[in-house]
Amino acid sequence: MSLPAIKGIDVHTPDENSTPRPEKCKLPREQALDCQDMRFWALRVMTDLPMTDNSSAGTPEWMAPELIRNEPFTEKCDIFSLGVIMWELCTLNRPWDGVPSVQVIYAVANEGTRLEIPEGPLGKLISDCWSEPDDRPSCQEILTRLLEC
């Protein structure tokens, strides 16, 4: 289930020689994902500079700390969110279930608190997705690592 999501993000993260096209992103009905919690920032105008967004839109349980803190961000904020989705798939739990959003916001953005990393081959990958933005893996690296699992 996570492979189509990663491929979708990767398709929408163009390099200097490509243009994102929605038709590349179509998934079979059985693999369709509800991506309302992911920012898919790459659908915006691409630049080499970090972006800022004052809308404060998003679901805190899936948001990267830099977004919660309203700091400049790159496509790596989606990698953080993808890590949360992989955590959900591994644990079959809702992230921060029962914790009020205001507490999640404070804990993730100010204290560096993360969900408990599951054991197994995906634990390290999830942990890497939740590292500092510049240290987070690319979509291509995530795909490679998932295929090796």
DRENKEMAR-893788 format. One record per residue: residue in three letters; residue number from 0; z, y, x of N, C-alpha, C in turn. Coordinates in Angstrom, 1 decimal. Last residue first. Example, Ala and Ser with C-alpha at 12.3 -4.5 7.8 and 13.67 -1.06 7.14 Angstrom:
2
ser / 1 / 7.1 / -2.2 / 12.8 / 7.1 / -1.1 / 13.7 / 7.9 / 0.0 / 12.9
ala / 0 / 7.8 / -5.7 / 13.2 / 7.8 / -4.5 / 12.3 / 7.8 / -3.3 / 13.2
This chain:
149
cys / 148 / 1.6 / -4.8 / 13.1 / 2.8 / -5.4 / 12.5 / 2.6 / -6.8 / 11.9
glu / 147 / -0.7 / -3.6 / 13.7 / -0.1 / -4.5 / 14.7 / 1.1 / -5.3 / 14.2
leu / 146 / -1.3 / -1.9 / 11.7 / -2.1 / -3.1 / 11.8 / -1.6 / -4.1 / 12.8
leu / 145 / 0.6 / 0.0 / 12.3 / 0.8 / -0.8 / 11.0 / -0.1 / -2.0 / 11.1
arg / 144 / -0.4 / 1.1 / 14.6 / 0.8 / 0.5 / 14.7 / 1.1 / -0.4 / 13.4
thr / 143 / -2.8 / 2.3 / 13.6 / -2.9 / 1.2 / 14.7 / -1.6 / 0.5 / 14.7
leu / 142 / -1.8 / 4.1 / 11.8 / -2.7 / 3.0 / 11.3 / -2.7 / 1.9 / 12.4
ile / 141 / -0.4 / 5.8 / 13.5 / 0.3 / 5.1 / 12.5 / -0.5 / 3.9 / 12.0
glu / 140 / -2.5 / 6.8 / 15.0 / -1.5 / 6.0 / 15.7 / -0.7 / 5.2 / 14.7
gln / 139 / -3.9 / 8.2 / 13.0 / -4.5 / 7.2 / 13.7 / -3.5 / 6.3 / 14.4
cys / 138 / -2.0 / 10.2 / 12.3 / -2.4 / 9.2 / 11.3 / -3.0 / 8.0 / 12.0
ser / 137 / 0.3 / 10.6 / 15.1 / -0.9 / 11.0 / 14.3 / -1.1 / 9.9 / 13.3
pro / 136 / 3.9 / 10.8 / 15.2 / 2.6 / 10.2 / 15.5 / 1.5 / 10.7 / 14.6
arg / 135 / 5.9 / 13.6 / 16.3 / 5.5 / 12.7 / 15.3 / 4.2 / 12.1 / 15.6
asp / 134 / 6.5 / 15.6 / 18.1 / 6.7 / 14.2 / 18.6 / 6.3 / 13.1 / 17.5
asp / 133 / 6.2 / 18.0 / 16.8 / 5.3 / 17.7 / 17.9 / 5.4 / 16.2 / 18.4
pro / 132 / 8.4 / 17.7 / 14.9 / 7.0 / 17.7 / 14.5 / 6.1 / 17.4 / 15.7
glu / 131 / 10.9 / 15.2 / 15.7 / 10.5 / 16.6 / 15.7 / 9.0 / 16.7 / 15.5
ser / 130 / 10.8 / 12.3 / 13.6 / 11.2 / 13.0 / 14.8 / 10.8 / 14.5 / 14.7
trp / 129 / 10.0 / 10.7 / 11.5 / 11.1 / 11.7 / 11.2 / 11.5 / 12.4 / 12.5
cys / 128 / 8.3 / 8.9 / 12.6 / 7.7 / 9.9 / 11.6 / 8.7 / 11.0 / 11.3
asp / 127 / 10.0 / 7.4 / 14.1 / 9.1 / 8.3 / 14.8 / 8.5 / 9.3 / 13.8
ser / 126 / 11.3 / 6.0 / 12.0 / 12.1 / 6.9 / 12.8 / 11.2 / 7.9 / 13.6
ile / 125 / 9.1 / 4.5 / 11.2 / 9.7 / 5.4 / 10.3 / 10.5 / 6.4 / 11.0
leu / 124 / 8.7 / 2.9 / 13.5 / 7.7 / 3.8 / 13.1 / 8.2 / 4.9 / 12.1
lys / 123 / 11.1 / 1.5 / 13.6 / 10.8 / 2.4 / 14.7 / 9.7 / 3.4 / 14.3
gly / 122 / 10.9 / 0.0 / 11.2 / 12.0 / 0.9 / 11.4 / 11.7 / 1.9 / 12.5
leu / 121 / 9.0 / -2.0 / 11.0 / 8.6 / -0.6 / 10.5 / 9.7 / 0.4 / 10.8
pro / 120 / 10.1 / -4.4 / 11.9 / 9.1 / -3.7 / 12.7 / 8.7 / -2.3 / 12.2
gly / 119 / 13.7 / -4.1 / 11.2 / 12.4 / -4.7 / 11.2 / 11.3 / -3.9 / 11.9
glu / 118 / 15.9 / -2.1 / 9.2 / 15.6 / -3.0 / 10.3 / 14.2 / -3.6 / 10.1
pro / 117 / 15.6 / 1.3 / 8.1 / 15.6 / -0.1 / 7.9 / 15.3 / -0.9 / 9.1
ile / 116 / 17.7 / 4.0 / 8.7 / 16.5 / 3.4 / 9.1 / 16.6 / 1.9 / 8.8
glu / 115 / 19.0 / 6.0 / 6.2 / 19.3 / 4.9 / 7.1 / 18.0 / 4.2 / 7.4
leu / 114 / 17.6 / 9.4 / 6.2 / 18.0 / 8.1 / 5.5 / 18.2 / 7.0 / 6.6
arg / 113 / 19.1 / 11.9 / 8.2 / 18.0 / 11.2 / 7.8 / 18.5 / 10.0 / 7.0
thr / 112 / 20.3 / 15.2 / 9.1 / 20.5 / 13.9 / 8.5 / 19.3 / 13.2 / 8.0
gly / 111 / 20.2 / 17.7 / 10.2 / 19.4 / 16.7 / 10.8 / 19.6 / 15.3 / 10.3
glu / 110 / 21.6 / 19.8 / 9.1 / 22.4 / 18.8 / 9.8 / 21.5 / 17.7 / 10.5
asn / 109 / 19.6 / 21.3 / 7.8 / 20.6 / 22.0 / 8.7 / 21.4 / 21.0 / 9.6
ala / 108 / 17.8 / 19.7 / 6.4 / 17.3 / 20.9 / 7.1 / 18.3 / 21.5 / 8.1
val / 107 / 19.3 / 17.6 / 5.4 / 18.1 / 17.3 / 6.1 / 17.7 / 18.5 / 7.0
ala / 106 / 21.6 / 18.8 / 4.1 / 21.7 / 17.8 / 5.1 / 20.5 / 17.6 / 6.0
tyr / 105 / 20.4 / 20.7 / 2.4 / 21.3 / 21.2 / 3.5 / 21.4 / 20.1 / 4.6
ile / 104 / 18.9 / 19.1 / 0.7 / 18.3 / 20.2 / 1.4 / 19.1 / 20.6 / 2.6
val / 103 / 20.8 / 17.4 / -0.3 / 19.7 / 16.8 / 0.5 / 19.1 / 17.9 / 1.3
gln / 102 / 22.3 / 19.2 / -1.8 / 22.9 / 18.5 / -0.7 / 21.9 / 17.9 / 0.2
val / 101 / 20.4 / 19.9 / -3.7 / 20.9 / 20.9 / -2.9 / 21.7 / 20.3 / -1.7
ser / 100 / 20.0 / 17.4 / -5.1 / 18.9 / 18.0 / -4.2 / 19.5 / 19.1 / -3.3
pro / 99 / 22.7 / 15.1 / -5.0 / 22.0 / 16.3 / -5.6 / 21.1 / 16.9 / -4.6
val / 98 / 22.1 / 11.7 / -4.8 / 22.6 / 12.8 / -4.1 / 21.9 / 14.1 / -4.7
gly / 97 / 21.0 / 9.6 / -6.2 / 22.3 / 10.0 / -6.6 / 22.9 / 11.2 / -5.9
asp / 96 / 19.0 / 8.7 / -3.5 / 19.3 / 8.4 / -4.9 / 20.8 / 8.8 / -5.2
trp / 95 / 17.6 / 9.2 / -1.1 / 18.7 / 10.0 / -1.5 / 19.1 / 9.9 / -3.0
pro / 94 / 14.6 / 7.6 / -2.3 / 15.3 / 8.3 / -1.2 / 16.4 / 9.2 / -1.8
arg / 93 / 14.9 / 4.6 / -4.1 / 14.5 / 6.0 / -4.2 / 15.3 / 6.8 / -3.1
asn / 92 / 14.0 / 1.4 / -2.6 / 15.0 / 2.4 / -3.2 / 14.3 / 3.8 / -3.2
leu / 91 / 12.7 / -0.4 / -1.1 / 12.5 / -0.5 / -2.6 / 13.6 / 0.4 / -3.3
thr / 90 / 12.5 / -0.4 / 1.6 / 13.8 / -0.6 / 1.0 / 13.8 / -0.8 / -0.5
cys / 89 / 9.8 / -0.1 / 2.2 / 10.6 / -1.1 / 2.9 / 11.9 / -1.4 / 2.2
leu / 88 / 8.9 / 2.0 / 0.5 / 8.3 / 0.7 / 0.4 / 9.1 / -0.4 / 1.1
glu / 87 / 10.6 / 4.0 / 1.4 / 10.7 / 3.6 / 0.0 / 10.1 / 2.2 / -0.1
trp / 86 / 9.7 / 4.3 / 4.0 / 11.1 / 3.9 / 3.8 / 11.2 / 3.4 / 2.4
met / 85 / 7.1 / 5.3 / 3.4 / 7.2 / 4.0 / 4.1 / 8.7 / 3.4 / 3.9
ile / 84 / 7.9 / 7.8 / 2.4 / 7.3 / 6.8 / 1.5 / 7.3 / 5.4 / 2.1
val / 83 / 9.0 / 8.9 / 4.7 / 9.9 / 8.7 / 3.6 / 9.2 / 7.7 / 2.6
gly / 82 / 6.7 / 9.0 / 6.3 / 7.8 / 8.2 / 6.7 / 8.8 / 7.9 / 5.6
leu / 81 / 5.3 / 10.9 / 4.8 / 4.8 / 9.5 / 4.8 / 5.9 / 8.6 / 5.3
ser / 80 / 6.8 / 13.2 / 5.5 / 6.8 / 12.7 / 4.1 / 6.3 / 11.2 / 4.0
phe / 79 / 6.0 / 13.3 / 8.2 / 7.4 / 13.2 / 7.8 / 7.5 / 12.6 / 6.4
ile / 78 / 3.3 / 13.8 / 7.9 / 3.7 / 12.5 / 8.6 / 5.2 / 12.3 / 8.2
asp / 77 / 3.2 / 16.3 / 6.8 / 2.8 / 15.1 / 5.9 / 3.3 / 13.8 / 6.6
cys / 76 / 3.9 / 17.8 / 8.9 / 4.9 / 17.8 / 7.8 / 4.5 / 16.6 / 6.9
lys / 75 / 1.8 / 17.7 / 10.6 / 2.8 / 16.8 / 10.9 / 3.9 / 16.8 / 9.8
glu / 74 / 0.1 / 19.8 / 10.1 / -0.1 / 18.6 / 9.4 / 1.0 / 17.6 / 9.6
thr / 73 / 2.7 / 22.4 / 10.6 / 1.4 / 21.8 / 10.8 / 1.2 / 20.6 / 9.9
phe / 72 / 4.5 / 25.4 / 9.9 / 4.3 / 24.0 / 9.9 / 2.9 / 23.6 / 10.2
pro / 71 / 7.1 / 27.9 / 10.1 / 5.7 / 27.5 / 10.3 / 5.6 / 26.0 / 10.4
glu / 70 / 9.8 / 27.3 / 7.7 / 9.3 / 27.7 / 9.1 / 7.8 / 27.4 / 9.1
asn / 69 / 11.5 / 26.8 / 5.6 / 10.5 / 27.8 / 5.4 / 10.0 / 28.3 / 6.8
arg / 68 / 13.2 / 24.7 / 5.6 / 13.7 / 25.9 / 6.3 / 12.7 / 27.0 / 6.2
ile / 67 / 11.5 / 22.8 / 4.4 / 12.7 / 23.2 / 3.7 / 13.2 / 24.5 / 4.3
leu / 66 / 9.6 / 22.5 / 6.5 / 9.2 / 23.1 / 5.2 / 10.4 / 23.6 / 4.4
glu / 65 / 11.2 / 21.3 / 8.5 / 10.6 / 22.7 / 8.8 / 10.1 / 23.3 / 7.5
pro / 64 / 11.9 / 18.9 / 7.3 / 12.9 / 19.9 / 7.5 / 12.3 / 21.3 / 7.8
ala / 63 / 9.6 / 17.7 / 4.8 / 10.0 / 17.8 / 6.2 / 11.0 / 19.0 / 6.4
met / 62 / 10.5 / 16.2 / 1.6 / 10.0 / 17.3 / 2.4 / 10.5 / 17.3 / 3.9
trp / 61 / 11.5 / 14.3 / -0.1 / 10.3 / 13.9 / 0.7 / 9.8 / 15.0 / 1.7
glu / 60 / 13.5 / 15.6 / -1.4 / 13.8 / 14.3 / -0.9 / 12.7 / 13.8 / 0.0
pro / 59 / 12.5 / 18.0 / -2.5 / 13.3 / 18.0 / -1.2 / 13.4 / 16.6 / -0.6
thr / 58 / 9.3 / 18.4 / -3.4 / 10.4 / 17.7 / -3.8 / 11.3 / 17.4 / -2.5
gly / 57 / 7.8 / 21.7 / -3.7 / 7.9 / 20.3 / -3.2 / 9.2 / 19.7 / -3.6
ala / 56 / 7.5 / 25.1 / -2.8 / 7.2 / 24.0 / -3.7 / 7.3 / 22.7 / -3.0
ser / 55 / 7.9 / 27.5 / -1.5 / 9.0 / 26.6 / -1.7 / 8.8 / 25.5 / -2.6
ser / 54 / 6.0 / 29.4 / -0.9 / 6.1 / 29.0 / -2.3 / 7.3 / 28.1 / -2.5
asn / 53 / 5.4 / 30.4 / 1.5 / 6.6 / 30.9 / 0.9 / 6.8 / 30.4 / -0.5
asp / 52 / 4.3 / 29.0 / 4.4 / 4.1 / 28.9 / 2.9 / 5.4 / 29.4 / 2.3
thr / 51 / 2.3 / 29.0 / 7.4 / 3.6 / 29.3 / 6.7 / 3.3 / 29.2 / 5.2
met / 50 / 1.0 / 26.9 / 10.0 / 0.9 / 27.7 / 8.8 / 2.3 / 28.0 / 8.3
pro / 49 / 0.1 / 27.1 / 13.5 / 1.0 / 26.6 / 12.4 / 0.9 / 27.5 / 11.2
leu / 48 / -3.4 / 27.1 / 14.4 / -2.1 / 27.7 / 14.4 / -1.2 / 27.1 / 13.3
asp / 47 / -5.9 / 26.3 / 14.0 / -5.2 / 25.7 / 15.1 / -3.7 / 26.2 / 15.2
thr / 46 / -6.7 / 25.6 / 10.6 / -6.6 / 26.5 / 11.7 / -5.9 / 25.7 / 12.8
met / 45 / -8.3 / 25.0 / 7.5 / -7.7 / 24.5 / 8.7 / -7.8 / 25.5 / 9.8
val / 44 / -7.4 / 25.7 / 4.2 / -8.2 / 26.2 / 5.4 / -7.5 / 25.7 / 6.6
arg / 43 / -6.1 / 22.7 / 2.7 / -6.2 / 24.1 / 2.9 / -7.2 / 24.5 / 4.0
leu / 42 / -5.9 / 20.1 / 2.9 / -6.9 / 20.5 / 2.0 / -7.1 / 22.0 / 2.0
ala / 41 / -3.8 / 19.6 / 4.6 / -5.1 / 19.7 / 5.2 / -6.2 / 20.1 / 4.2
trp / 40 / -1.5 / 19.2 / 3.2 / -1.8 / 20.6 / 3.6 / -3.2 / 20.7 / 4.1
phe / 39 / -0.3 / 17.3 / 1.5 / -1.7 / 17.2 / 1.8 / -2.2 / 18.6 / 2.2
arg / 38 / 2.3 / 17.0 / 0.5 / 1.7 / 18.4 / 0.5 / 0.2 / 18.3 / 0.7
met / 37 / 3.5 / 14.7 / -1.8 / 3.0 / 14.9 / -0.5 / 2.2 / 16.2 / -0.5
asp / 36 / 4.2 / 14.3 / -4.4 / 5.3 / 14.7 / -3.5 / 4.8 / 15.0 / -2.1
gln / 35 / 2.0 / 13.3 / -5.7 / 2.5 / 14.7 / -6.1 / 3.5 / 15.2 / -5.1
cys / 34 / 0.6 / 11.0 / -5.5 / 0.8 / 11.8 / -4.3 / 1.4 / 13.1 / -4.6
asp / 33 / 0.5 / 8.0 / -6.5 / 0.9 / 9.2 / -7.1 / 1.4 / 10.1 / -5.9
leu / 32 / -2.4 / 6.0 / -5.6 / -1.0 / 6.5 / -5.4 / -0.7 / 7.8 / -6.1
ala / 31 / -4.3 / 3.1 / -6.2 / -4.1 / 4.6 / -6.4 / -2.6 / 4.9 / -6.2
gln / 30 / -5.0 / 0.5 / -6.0 / -4.3 / 1.1 / -4.8 / -4.0 / 2.6 / -5.0
glu / 29 / -6.3 / -0.1 / -8.3 / -5.0 / -0.9 / -8.0 / -4.3 / -0.3 / -6.8
arg / 28 / -8.5 / 1.6 / -8.2 / -7.5 / 1.8 / -9.2 / -6.2 / 1.1 / -8.8
pro / 27 / -9.4 / 2.4 / -4.8 / -9.5 / 1.5 / -6.0 / -8.3 / 1.8 / -6.9
leu / 26 / -9.7 / 5.9 / -3.9 / -9.1 / 4.6 / -3.8 / -9.3 / 3.7 / -5.0
lys / 25 / -11.5 / 8.4 / -2.3 / -11.3 / 7.6 / -3.5 / -10.7 / 6.2 / -3.2
cys / 24 / -12.1 / 10.0 / -0.2 / -10.7 / 9.7 / -0.4 / -10.5 / 8.8 / -1.6
lys / 23 / -14.6 / 10.9 / 0.0 / -14.2 / 10.0 / 1.0 / -12.8 / 9.4 / 0.7
glu / 22 / -14.8 / 12.9 / -1.9 / -15.4 / 11.6 / -2.3 / -15.0 / 10.5 / -1.2
pro / 21 / -13.8 / 15.2 / -0.7 / -12.9 / 14.4 / -1.7 / -13.5 / 13.0 / -2.0
arg / 20 / -14.1 / 15.8 / 2.7 / -14.8 / 15.6 / 1.4 / -14.0 / 14.7 / 0.5
pro / 19 / -13.6 / 17.9 / 5.4 / -13.0 / 17.0 / 4.5 / -13.9 / 16.9 / 3.2
thr / 18 / -15.9 / 17.8 / 8.1 / -15.4 / 18.6 / 6.9 / -14.8 / 17.6 / 5.9
ser / 17 / -15.8 / 17.7 / 11.7 / -15.9 / 17.1 / 10.4 / -15.5 / 18.1 / 9.3
asn / 16 / -15.4 / 18.4 / 14.3 / -16.7 / 18.1 / 13.9 / -16.9 / 17.6 / 12.5
glu / 15 / -12.7 / 18.9 / 14.8 / -13.6 / 20.0 / 14.9 / -15.0 / 19.7 / 14.4
asp / 14 / -11.3 / 16.7 / 12.2 / -11.4 / 17.2 / 13.5 / -12.4 / 18.4 / 13.6
pro / 13 / -9.3 / 16.9 / 9.2 / -10.6 / 16.9 / 9.9 / -10.4 / 17.3 / 11.4
thr / 12 / -7.6 / 15.1 / 7.3 / -7.2 / 15.9 / 8.5 / -8.4 / 15.9 / 9.4
his / 11 / -8.5 / 13.5 / 5.3 / -8.3 / 14.9 / 5.0 / -7.7 / 15.7 / 6.1
val / 10 / -8.4 / 11.0 / 6.5 / -9.7 / 11.5 / 6.1 / -9.6 / 13.0 / 5.8
asp / 9 / -5.6 / 10.8 / 6.8 / -6.5 / 10.9 / 8.0 / -7.8 / 11.4 / 7.6
ile / 8 / -4.8 / 10.5 / 4.2 / -4.3 / 11.7 / 4.9 / -5.3 / 11.9 / 6.1
gly / 7 / -6.1 / 8.1 / 3.6 / -6.4 / 9.3 / 2.8 / -6.0 / 10.5 / 3.5
lys / 6 / -4.9 / 6.3 / 5.4 / -6.3 / 6.6 / 5.5 / -6.7 / 7.8 / 4.8
ile / 5 / -2.3 / 6.4 / 4.3 / -2.5 / 6.9 / 5.6 / -4.0 / 7.2 / 5.8
ala / 4 / -2.9 / 5.2 / 1.8 / -2.3 / 6.5 / 1.8 / -2.5 / 7.2 / 3.2
pro / 3 / -3.8 / 2.6 / 2.6 / -4.7 / 3.6 / 1.9 / -4.2 / 5.0 / 1.9
leu / 2 / -1.3 / 1.7 / 3.9 / -2.6 / 1.9 / 4.6 / -3.5 / 2.8 / 3.9
ser / 1 / 0.7 / 1.3 / 2.0 / 0.8 / 2.5 / 2.8 / -0.5 / 2.7 / 3.6
met / 0 / 0.0 / -1.2 / 0.8 / 0.0 / 0.0 / 0.0 / 0.0 / 1.3 / 0.9
